[in-house]
Amino acid sequence: MNVERWKRRSASMLSLNLPATNHYDAKPQSQSTESKAPRVLTRALRSLSSSSMDSITATSTRSNSMRKLQKTPSSGSSSMIDRLQKRVSKDSPITDRPGSPTEQLQPYSAMEVLQCGSLKTDVSLLKAKSEYLVLSDQVLVKFNNGDSARTAFPQLFGTSADGHNTSQCHHTTSKLSSGDVRLEISLRSVVAAFNDDSAGNRSGIEIWWFSPWPKLAYSKAHFYFSLPKERDLWLASIHRAIRAKLRKSSSSALISDNLRSRIDHIVRAAEGSADAGYQSIIFPVARRVFGGGMKGSAMEEAPDNSDISSFFLIIGPCMCHFVEVLKADHATPPGDLRVKAISYGTVTLTRFKASVVSHEHRFVMCFRSPFGRETRIDLASSQYRCIIETLTKADRILKPMWPQHFQQVIFDIRGLPPPLQLTSGNDLGGLKRSLEAYCAAYQVQVPNWTIDWSPPPQPAFRLLPSNGRAYSPMQLLAVFRALRYNSFFKAISFRGVDLSSLVGKNDKSKYGDSLAYKSLNGVTISEEHHEILLQSPILEQEIHALLFASESIRSLDMSNVLGLGDKANRLSRYQYDLTSLSKTTSEILRPFLELWRRQLCICHSISLSGNPIALDDLDELADLLTLDQVHLRRIDLSECSLGDAGLSKLWVSLAGQADSLEWINTSNNQGVVRFEIIQSTLSGLRRLSKLEIAGNTRILSEESLFDELTMQTWQLQELDLSGIMLNDATVDALSNYLQTANSGSVHTMRLNNCGLTGVQLARPFYAMGRARPVELYINGSRLDEGVDDLCMAIAEGYGPWCLFVQMVEFAMEANYIKLLKALTVNTSIECLSLAGTSTPDAASSAACQAIADFFAKNCTVRFLDISGFDARLDEGRLGREFSKALISLRTNESIEHLRVRSQMLNINIGDLAEAISENKTLHTLDCEGNDFNLSNYRHLVSSLDQNTTIRYFSAFSAEELNKATSKSVDTAVIGAPVRRPSVISRFKSDKTANGSSKPLVQRLKDEWDTAGSDLARILRRNQVLFDHENTAEPDESSSQEYHRNSITEVAFSTAFGGLPLKDLQSQRAKGSIRSSQDPQQAVSGDLAVRRHSRYGSIGSRELATRPVSMISSEIAASPSTEEDSNGSSGAPTPPEFESPIEQEFGLAAEIFASTIFDEQNYTYSDGNDADDGLQMKRYRRYMGDPTSRIDEEEGANDTELP
């Protein structure tokens, strides 16, 4: 190295070691530059032999850029900005600088010296001389030697062992120069101080601190001592001094405004609106690198005290963010800051290792998401205690119900006693916050969920099916993890949610929350059980965690979780792989069986409906049901593809649960159980309240299926015997039970396709009494035999208040007329469905007159379904003359909800249109499937304009609308005449097309658009009028609002389904909030809408632009009070009927709902349950017919899995 290069390096070291301001007691330097030149060179040569140059590799192979970096270190840079800054410091104190967080330091002589001593001598240099380190209450200073230190700190003479006195100190002070101070670190700016982690340096300390203002960077330095013990003493003293300094002044001022703004933007971008009121906490940290792990990086090769990237740990509402800010300054705009950010979910923290015993600044954080690798981050910070406290609180807030011992497993902190952290205000056990945190950590959207307060046990959490694609594995895992240890809920339902994305996946992890081995109350599973779970798929582990960890789950509903009920995934029965599906169900069933066997589960209700079950699993379940320690209350294994052997063994084992079993549902399985087995098991059950055994057996004797003495102990609520040909003895036993007091809780009876005659049905009708609050389904019965007895009972008012007589094809039209006449004079039935019930041929004028009389004279029925049925192999319609009978609706004052599908109303639309225009009671009208053309549609809309009560109207399903639009366009194109151009026309100039000369196709589409937008406007107007009327008369018990919020309305709307259910949901979603718009304003605005009534094209254009009323309105949703996942997070309260179940139905949601739920909700059969709505196509011929379901139109060739 030549002399010129040495001069350059010595000059750089002068600026490197010079602090921002001179705090030592030195007189102003008045000597000339020439007089100082020899001394500068001497110091430069001496500085080359000091240990502060250890980090500079003085080799000739260094690049020019590296030399430049060494000559311009950050803390004492000789750039123009630094020189200007030094000029500012001469005229004004540091605290007066704009934006500067630096405090005004006292002179060295006024500081309290805490510790001093020599550093390790570097014997590798030519002239070995140890540097001197002084720690005061404000700064840590490194000097060239001890003499320089004593010159700057006169107080050292009294404590030094070298014998210097005070006079010598004052004598030396005048000779102190800037070159004597090698390094000055303000304790307030220290980020971290910790043992040097680099390989081979066992006696070193590494210190990181903020570079002087206005730089936005870190500086770092290494200090090496002779012995590890000496290093430990120094580190302890430095830590004490830093803690004392932090108590007096906050370090938050060291974070500039531009950096804080940029960090806030990063947090918002990563976490969204997880918690708008949460203020993220920013901690400066140092990133530790071990050995030569980052040997090639510029950061590690940079010399001591040089500007390096700054690092920050940000703890947000749901995530931890690690941000690296590349070298900048405080004046840099936030958007121009070069940052590297990576975010980890707080709930994915698997390990936090630290120590508070030795006041160690170092700590380790490990994060791991399911199916991923563990990420380890080694950090250090002087604020490590605040980081520990903040992070443990955040973990507790996001997982408030998790037991304390799990937090101790994650937070491995030496010397920290187990914290007692109580969380308050956690609605629903903190579910909402936990779910948002897991979804943010897994980077997925929050699934749709709700809370159901109605069914026991309650409250029940229910995950709703997705609106589009099935939920991803990470979304499902977020729900499972958020529910774990949540003891607020008593029941959990995944009904209809496709869990197949989790099937067969394994997640191996040593730490974290992947496996629940200890319950909320501290019960630990055995080693054997633990090993079984370690080898199990993740779905099995999560089901185990739900049932075992919280110790509060009584019921788990896993019905139809394999995606088989999805319309998009529907296959024929030959395309299903039952073996594979059964293995999937095993992952759900095995945790139940294992926990029941070990008596580690209090869950007593299980529903696996719609999921095929393997014979081995069923055998194991049957064996468990015979054990004394197992007490099952509810079991639902309907549609599980159970054969004769499996179903029979199950029914034999159910006898072992005679004292506890309350609900049994084994309906619609492939197998058939011998009559004696079911009869014997039923005779032993004592607490039965729900029995659904549709198609499970055949009665081949004259004996009754039920034992009447045993039935006296039952309190039945639901009974389903569909598909079983009932004999007289069974009908008599059932009729006798309906006369007892214990039958008062019966609300649903399904006797579909039971071969019942009119004589047999008359017995339970009389046994019920008048207007019994029961939903009775007698679809497919043989009413021709003994119809007079049944009609007499109906005419006298005996029977239920809700009657479904669907898919009955009378052999004689006279019997159909008798039934209609009996229903006309009946005063107890309020909800009636005659869907698919028809005469053998097209209805005659006498039958149509009977229907007209029913419309004109019946004053009780409020819900009426008189739809037809049209399939490829069967037909159940009343014929062309039926539409004439609808004219009597003009004067009807009781029917509020009418469904009249598939009755060829397009042939004579005038009578229906006239009835609509004059009717004053209808609220919903569903007339889909009638093949309306554009002319019919416009006629109906014109009639609706004169009606002020209909608020929901559906003329087409989404598919029908597309077909109708395309058909009209195709017909117009084909029918348009094609003229040959004449000779004269060839010489005529082309005229510009105007509005009247649009292409015919576009004009037709516009006409469909106009009709649809007019319809939407009319329905909105009627809704405003309805809301205003109910707001004006809130106390009237006879108002429609009172009926709508009554229990009766809920029951009828749920059973009837379709538009009435949607109407109910809409009103309950509004609650007490009513439209404040004046009806006059609505009407005046009505005219304005007429002028601009085209909202979009129908058919080939966006479906989202269609009015709600134009498409199918079948929505299958529970009418129970629910809390939407997007709703408020207030404290849960028991439901009232005015409380909302869902948000307002938007147009897109309506279109989607019609696509997903239409086929399930409207089938020609019983209503099944509240979730299925009105079903209208199941059992046309139950016994002896190979077809298990009659599909309409396009679905006729598809067969569901039995």
QUIFENZI-V843425 format. One record per backbone hydrogen bond with DSSP energy under -0.5 kcal/mol. NH is the residue of the N-H (numbers start at 0). CO is the residue of the C=O. E is the energy in kcal/mol with one decimal. If there is no record, write none. Layout:
BEGIN
nh: [NH;NH]
co: [CO;CO]
e: [E;E]
END
This chain:
BEGIN
nh: [5;6;7;8;9;10;11;12;13;14;15;16;17;22;25;29;35;35;36;36;39;40;41;42;43;44;45;46;47;48;48;49;52;53;55;56;57;58;61;66;67;68;69;70;71;72;74;76;82;83;84;85;86;87;88;89;90;90;91;95;96;99;104;107;109;110;110;112;113;113;114;116;118;119;122;124;127;128;131;132;133;134;135;135;136;139;140;141;142;143;148;149;150;151;152;153;155;156;157;158;159;168;169;170;171;172;173;174;175;179;180;181;181;182;184;186;188;189;190;191;193;195;200;201;204;205;206;207;208;209;210;214;215;216;217;218;220;222;224;230;231;232;233;234;235;236;237;238;239;240;241;242;243;244;245;246;247;248;253;254;255;259;260;261;262;263;264;265;266;267;268;269;270;271;273;277;279;280;282;284;285;287;287;290;292;294;296;300;301;304;305;307;309;310;311;312;313;313;314;315;315;319;320;321;322;322;323;324;324;325;325;327;329;331;335;336;336;338;339;341;343;345;346;347;348;349;349;350;351;352;353;353;355;356;359;362;363;364;365;366;367;371;374;376;378;378;379;380;381;383;386;387;388;389;390;391;392;393;394;395;396;397;398;399;401;405;406;407;408;409;410;411;411;412;413;413;415;416;420;421;426;428;429;430;430;433;434;435;436;437;438;439;440;441;442;443;449;451;452;452;459;460;461;462;463;463;467;475;476;477;478;479;480;481;482;483;485;486;489;490;491;492;493;495;496;497;498;498;501;502;504;508;511;516;518;519;521;524;529;530;531;532;533;534;535;537;538;540;541;542;543;544;545;546;547;548;549;549;553;553;554;555;556;557;557;559;560;565;568;569;574;575;577;580;581;582;583;584;585;586;586;587;587;588;589;591;592;593;594;595;596;597;598;599;603;604;605;606;607;609;610;611;612;617;618;619;620;621;622;623;624;625;625;626;629;630;632;633;634;635;636;638;639;640;646;647;648;649;650;651;652;653;654;654;655;656;657;659;660;661;662;663;664;665;667;668;670;672;676;677;678;679;680;681;682;683;683;684;684;685;686;686;688;689;690;691;692;694;695;697;699;707;710;711;712;713;714;716;717;718;719;720;722;723;724;725;725;730;731;732;733;734;735;736;737;738;738;739;742;743;744;745;746;747;748;749;750;750;752;753;757;757;758;760;761;762;762;763;764;765;766;767;768;768;770;771;771;773;774;775;775;776;777;777;779;780;781;782;784;785;786;789;790;791;792;793;794;795;796;797;798;798;800;800;801;802;803;804;804;806;808;809;809;814;815;816;817;818;819;820;821;822;823;824;825;829;829;830;831;832;833;835;836;837;842;847;848;849;850;851;852;853;854;855;856;857;861;862;863;863;864;865;867;868;870;875;881;882;883;884;884;885;885;886;887;888;889;890;895;896;897;898;899;901;905;906;911;912;913;914;915;916;917;918;922;923;924;925;926;926;929;936;937;938;939;940;941;942;943;944;945;946;950;951;953;954;955;960;961;962;963;964;965;966;967;968;969;970;971;972;973;974;975;978;985;985;986;987;996;997;1002;1003;1004;1005;1006;1007;1008;1009;1010;1011;1012;1013;1014;1015;1016;1017;1018;1019;1020;1021;1022;1023;1024;1025;1026;1027;1028;1029;1030;1031;1032;1033;1035;1036;1038;1042;1043;1044;1045;1049;1050;1051;1052;1053;1054;1055;1056;1059;1060;1061;1062;1063;1064;1065;1066;1067;1068;1069;1070;1072;1073;1081;1082;1083;1084;1085;1086;1086;1087;1088;1089;1090;1091;1091;1092;1094;1099;1104;1105;1109;1110;1114;1115;1116;1121;1122;1123;1124;1126;1138;1145;1149;1150;1151;1152;1153;1154;1155;1156;1157;1160;1161;1162;1162;1163;1164;1164;1168;1171;1172;1174;1174;1175;1177;1179;1184;1185;1187;1190;1194;1195;1197]
co: [1;2;3;4;5;6;7;8;9;10;11;12;13;20;23;27;31;32;32;33;35;36;37;38;39;40;41;42;43;44;45;46;49;50;52;54;55;56;58;62;63;64;65;66;67;69;304;73;78;79;80;81;82;83;84;85;86;87;87;92;93;96;102;22;106;106;107;110;111;134;134;132;130;223;120;121;125;48;142;116;140;114;133;138;111;184;133;182;131;179;144;145;146;147;148;151;152;153;154;155;155;164;165;166;167;168;169;171;172;176;177;141;179;141;139;137;185;186;207;207;205;203;197;199;222;193;220;191;218;188;216;211;327;214;307;208;206;204;202;226;227;228;229;230;231;232;233;234;235;236;237;238;239;240;241;242;243;244;250;251;253;255;256;257;258;259;260;261;262;263;264;265;266;267;270;274;277;314;312;310;379;285;377;196;289;291;293;296;297;219;302;217;324;284;322;282;311;320;280;313;318;343;313;341;311;320;339;309;322;323;337;215;213;328;332;332;333;336;323;321;319;317;317;344;345;347;365;365;409;363;351;411;413;413;354;378;352;376;350;374;347;368;366;364;362;376;285;360;190;380;382;383;384;385;386;387;388;389;390;391;392;393;394;396;398;402;402;403;404;405;406;351;409;410;353;411;412;414;418;419;424;425;426;426;427;429;430;431;432;433;434;435;436;437;438;438;461;459;450;1120;451;490;449;492;447;461;468;471;472;473;474;475;476;477;478;479;482;484;458;458;554;460;556;558;493;495;496;560;498;499;501;506;349;514;522;548;518;516;525;526;527;528;529;530;532;504;501;536;537;538;539;540;541;542;543;544;544;545;489;551;489;604;491;555;606;608;557;562;565;566;571;571;575;576;577;578;579;580;581;582;583;583;584;584;585;587;588;589;590;591;592;593;595;594;553;553;633;555;635;637;607;609;639;613;614;615;616;617;618;619;620;621;622;623;626;628;603;603;662;605;664;666;636;1201;642;643;644;645;646;647;648;649;650;651;652;653;654;656;656;632;632;689;634;691;693;665;641;695;673;673;674;675;676;677;678;679;680;680;681;657;657;660;661;661;717;663;719;721;692;672;697;705;706;707;709;710;687;688;688;747;690;749;751;720;722;723;753;726;727;728;729;730;731;732;733;734;735;736;739;740;741;742;716;716;774;718;748;776;778;750;781;784;784;756;757;758;759;759;760;761;762;763;764;765;796;768;798;771;746;773;801;748;775;803;805;777;755;780;781;783;783;785;786;787;788;789;790;791;793;792;764;768;771;773;773;830;775;802;832;834;806;807;837;811;811;812;813;814;815;816;817;818;819;820;821;800;827;800;862;802;864;866;833;807;877;843;844;845;846;847;848;849;850;851;852;853;829;829;861;896;831;898;900;875;873;868;878;879;880;880;881;881;882;883;884;885;886;887;861;861;923;863;925;927;929;903;907;908;909;910;911;912;913;914;895;895;951;897;924;953;926;932;933;934;935;936;937;938;939;940;942;943;922;922;924;1108;1109;956;957;958;959;960;961;962;963;964;965;966;967;968;969;970;971;976;981;982;983;984;993;994;998;999;1000;1001;1002;1003;1004;1005;1006;1007;1008;1009;1010;1011;1012;1013;1014;1015;1016;1017;1018;1019;1020;1021;1022;1023;1024;1025;1026;1027;1028;1030;1032;1034;1035;1038;1039;1040;1042;1045;1046;1047;1048;1049;1050;1051;1052;1056;1056;1057;1058;1059;1060;1061;1062;1063;1064;1065;1066;1069;1071;1077;1078;1079;1080;1081;1082;1083;1083;1084;1085;1086;1087;1088;1089;1092;1097;1101;1102;1106;1107;1112;1113;1114;1139;450;1121;448;1123;1135;1143;1145;1146;1147;1148;1149;1150;1151;1152;1153;1156;1157;1160;1173;1175;1162;1174;1166;1168;1168;1165;1172;1163;1163;1177;1181;1183;1185;1188;1191;1192;1194]
e: [-1.7;-2.5;-2.3;-2.5;-2.9;-2.3;-2.1;-2.3;-1.6;-1.7;-2.3;-2.5;-1.1;-0.7;-1.4;-0.8;-0.8;-0.6;-0.8;-0.7;-2.2;-2.0;-2.1;-2.4;-2.4;-2.4;-2.2;-2.6;-1.2;-0.6;-0.8;-1.2;-1.3;-1.6;-1.3;-0.6;-1.1;-2.0;-1.2;-2.0;-2.3;-2.0;-2.1;-1.8;-1.1;-0.5;-1.5;-0.9;-2.3;-2.5;-2.3;-2.5;-1.6;-2.0;-2.2;-1.0;-1.1;-0.5;-2.4;-1.3;-1.9;-1.8;-0.7;-2.5;-1.4;-0.6;-1.3;-0.6;-0.5;-3.2;-1.9;-2.0;-3.2;-3.1;-1.0;-1.1;-0.6;-0.5;-1.8;-3.3;-2.9;-3.5;-0.5;-2.9;-1.4;-2.5;-2.8;-2.9;-3.3;-1.9;-1.6;-2.5;-2.0;-2.1;-2.6;-0.6;-2.0;-1.8;-0.6;-0.7;-1.5;-1.6;-2.2;-1.9;-2.2;-2.0;-0.8;-1.8;-1.4;-1.4;-0.9;-2.1;-0.8;-1.8;-2.5;-2.8;-1.0;-1.0;-2.9;-1.5;-2.4;-2.4;-1.4;-0.7;-2.8;-3.3;-2.5;-2.7;-2.6;-2.4;-2.5;-2.0;-3.1;-0.8;-2.3;-3.0;-2.0;-2.6;-2.8;-2.1;-2.5;-2.2;-2.3;-2.8;-2.3;-2.1;-2.7;-2.5;-2.3;-2.4;-2.5;-2.6;-2.4;-2.1;-2.6;-1.7;-1.0;-1.7;-1.4;-1.4;-0.7;-2.3;-2.4;-2.0;-2.6;-2.4;-1.8;-2.0;-2.5;-2.4;-2.3;-1.9;-2.6;-2.2;-0.7;-1.5;-0.6;-1.8;-2.6;-2.1;-3.0;-0.6;-2.1;-1.3;-2.5;-1.6;-1.6;-1.3;-1.2;-4.8;-1.2;-2.4;-2.3;-0.6;-2.3;-3.2;-0.5;-3.0;-2.3;-0.8;-3.0;-3.5;-3.1;-3.0;-2.7;-0.6;-3.1;-3.2;-0.5;-0.6;-2.8;-1.5;-2.8;-1.5;-1.5;-0.7;-0.9;-0.8;-2.7;-1.8;-3.0;-2.2;-0.5;-1.4;-1.4;-0.5;-2.5;-1.4;-2.9;-2.4;-0.5;-1.8;-2.9;-0.6;-0.6;-2.5;-2.6;-2.5;-2.7;-2.5;-2.2;-2.0;-3.1;-2.9;-2.5;-0.6;-1.4;-1.9;-3.1;-1.1;-2.2;-2.6;-2.5;-2.8;-2.6;-2.3;-2.0;-2.4;-2.5;-2.0;-2.5;-2.3;-1.6;-0.6;-1.1;-0.9;-0.9;-1.8;-1.4;-1.8;-3.1;-1.8;-1.2;-1.2;-2.1;-0.6;-1.3;-0.6;-0.9;-0.7;-1.2;-1.3;-1.2;-0.7;-0.9;-2.4;-3.2;-2.2;-2.2;-2.5;-2.4;-2.3;-2.4;-2.5;-0.7;-2.4;-2.1;-2.8;-0.5;-1.2;-2.4;-2.5;-2.5;-2.5;-2.2;-0.6;-0.6;-2.1;-2.5;-2.0;-1.6;-2.4;-2.9;-2.0;-1.8;-1.0;-2.0;-1.0;-2.4;-1.2;-2.1;-2.7;-3.1;-2.5;-2.3;-0.5;-0.7;-3.1;-1.9;-0.8;-1.5;-0.6;-0.6;-1.0;-2.7;-2.4;-1.7;-2.1;-2.5;-2.3;-2.0;-2.2;-2.1;-1.3;-1.2;-3.2;-0.5;-1.7;-2.3;-2.3;-2.1;-2.1;-2.3;-2.0;-2.7;-2.0;-0.6;-0.5;-3.3;-0.5;-1.4;-1.7;-2.7;-0.7;-2.8;-3.2;-0.6;-0.7;-0.5;-0.8;-1.8;-0.6;-1.0;-2.4;-2.5;-1.8;-1.6;-2.1;-1.7;-1.1;-0.7;-0.6;-1.0;-2.5;-2.8;-0.6;-2.1;-2.7;-2.3;-2.8;-2.3;-1.7;-1.0;-2.5;-1.9;-1.5;-1.9;-1.6;-2.9;-2.3;-1.7;-0.5;-1.9;-2.1;-2.4;-2.1;-2.3;-2.7;-2.2;-1.9;-1.9;-0.6;-0.9;-1.8;-0.8;-0.5;-2.6;-1.8;-1.6;-1.9;-2.8;-2.1;-0.7;-0.5;-2.6;-2.2;-2.4;-2.1;-2.1;-2.0;-2.1;-1.6;-0.5;-0.9;-1.8;-1.7;-1.1;-1.0;-2.7;-3.5;-2.6;-2.3;-1.6;-2.1;-2.2;-0.5;-2.9;-3.7;-0.7;-1.7;-2.6;-2.3;-2.4;-2.8;-1.7;-0.6;-1.2;-0.8;-0.6;-1.7;-0.5;-0.5;-3.0;-2.0;-2.2;-2.4;-2.5;-1.5;-2.0;-0.5;-0.9;-0.6;-2.4;-0.9;-1.8;-1.2;-1.7;-3.8;-1.4;-1.7;-2.5;-2.5;-2.3;-1.7;-0.6;-1.0;-1.3;-2.1;-2.6;-2.2;-2.3;-2.4;-2.7;-1.8;-1.8;-0.7;-0.8;-1.6;-0.9;-1.6;-0.7;-1.6;-2.7;-1.7;-2.8;-3.0;-0.6;-3.2;-3.2;-0.9;-0.7;-2.8;-0.8;-2.5;-1.6;-0.7;-0.8;-0.8;-1.7;-2.3;-2.3;-1.7;-0.9;-0.5;-1.3;-0.6;-2.5;-2.7;-2.4;-0.7;-2.7;-2.5;-0.6;-2.5;-2.2;-1.2;-2.1;-1.3;-0.8;-0.8;-0.9;-1.4;-2.8;-2.1;-1.9;-2.3;-2.8;-1.7;-1.5;-2.2;-0.7;-2.9;-1.8;-0.5;-1.4;-2.7;-2.6;-0.6;-3.0;-2.1;-0.6;-0.8;-2.0;-0.7;-1.1;-2.2;-2.1;-2.0;-2.0;-2.4;-2.2;-2.3;-1.8;-1.4;-0.7;-2.5;-0.6;-1.8;-3.0;-1.9;-3.6;-2.4;-1.9;-1.6;-2.8;-2.5;-2.1;-1.9;-2.0;-2.4;-2.6;-1.9;-2.2;-2.1;-2.9;-1.9;-2.8;-2.4;-0.5;-2.6;-1.7;-2.5;-3.7;-0.7;-2.6;-4.0;-1.0;-0.6;-1.2;-0.6;-1.6;-0.5;-0.9;-1.4;-1.4;-1.9;-1.5;-1.0;-2.1;-2.3;-2.0;-2.3;-3.0;-1.5;-0.7;-1.3;-0.5;-2.3;-2.5;-2.3;-2.4;-2.0;-1.2;-1.8;-3.6;-1.9;-2.1;-2.4;-0.6;-2.6;-0.5;-2.6;-2.5;-2.0;-2.4;-2.3;-2.4;-1.9;-2.4;-1.3;-1.5;-1.6;-2.5;-1.6;-2.2;-0.6;-0.6;-2.5;-1.7;-2.2;-2.9;-2.5;-2.6;-2.8;-2.2;-2.1;-2.9;-2.5;-1.9;-2.3;-2.5;-2.5;-1.1;-0.7;-0.8;-0.6;-1.5;-0.7;-1.1;-0.8;-2.1;-2.2;-2.1;-2.4;-2.0;-2.1;-2.4;-2.7;-2.3;-2.4;-2.8;-2.3;-2.2;-2.2;-2.1;-2.2;-2.4;-2.1;-2.2;-2.4;-2.0;-2.2;-2.2;-2.3;-2.6;-2.4;-2.1;-2.2;-1.8;-2.1;-1.4;-0.6;-0.6;-0.6;-1.3;-1.6;-2.6;-1.6;-1.2;-1.8;-2.5;-2.7;-2.6;-2.1;-2.2;-3.0;-2.5;-0.8;-0.5;-1.9;-2.8;-2.5;-2.5;-2.4;-2.3;-2.4;-2.1;-1.5;-1.5;-2.1;-0.6;-2.0;-2.4;-2.8;-2.8;-1.0;-1.0;-0.5;-1.0;-2.0;-1.4;-1.0;-0.8;-0.5;-0.7;-0.8;-0.9;-1.2;-2.0;-1.3;-1.1;-0.9;-0.5;-0.9;-0.8;-0.5;-0.6;-1.3;-1.6;-1.4;-0.8;-2.2;-2.4;-2.4;-2.8;-2.2;-1.3;-2.5;-2.8;-0.7;-2.4;-1.3;-0.5;-0.5;-9.9;-2.5;-4.4;-1.1;-1.1;-0.9;-0.5;-0.6;-0.6;-1.4;-0.9;-0.5;-0.6;-0.7;-0.7;-2.5;-1.4;-0.9]
END
